[in-house]
Amino acid sequence: MTIEGSLLGREVVYPAHYDPRLLYPIARALARAQLGIDGNALPFIGHDRWQAFELSWLNPHGLPQVATATLQVPATSANLIESKSLKLYLNSFNASVFESAEHVRLRIAADLSQAAGALVSVQFGVPAIGSDDAAGNLDVQDIAITCYGPPDASLLHADADSLAEEALHSALLKSNCPVTGQPDWADVSIAYCGPRIDRAGLLRYLVSFRDHAEFHEQCVERIFIDILAHCQPQQLSVHARYTRRGGLDINPWRATPGSPAPNAQRAHRQ
């Protein structure tokens, strides 16, 4: 399915009953091909962790129930799930009766797995708010920036004569929805082992996404591929935590095989 066929940017009718047909999958293959990624031999592991804050349904007595949920889609899935369709899908539970919370959880997991083309995990609850290491804060640099898009990978540099193992953070990642043009805001954490990455160049590179239009998951994959190509780390992990929209936030993570998954914690802006 293509972006043009989605419900993004269109007036829609509020769903009156549970309807899994509202979910709109978008193939990952096209955007990955533009980055030179072979879909049969991904250079990374990872997942897309969704945090849902607006979930409700009716119990057998008609009494509304409310919950939050964490949904995790593997990066190996054939499709990503378009965010507005996921919001509408979850809203379709609001006026529908389910026997128990577990029936709701299993139904969501089955529907998302079908749409993504891979096993999606669903758990009630969302992670607690965590903290970042101030020592790796890229945003304290007093540097001049003139490039706000398209993303400029030539800004990335690393010193092959100086090896480092560090985690760097920025709250300045911003991109735009490729259909509506609405801004998407994120904190991003980059952990690596290898030639020391130039912090000024890395911050300038991240800011160069500011006027760029691409889905969250695709932005993170672009960042991963560009850093891998231009800085040549032996290990690399890129984790973005986007702010909430419509009761949903998304947290894509991509890393070299063997890397530990990031702690499932929320950013302060989430």
Disulfide bonds with the S-S distance in Angstrom:
none
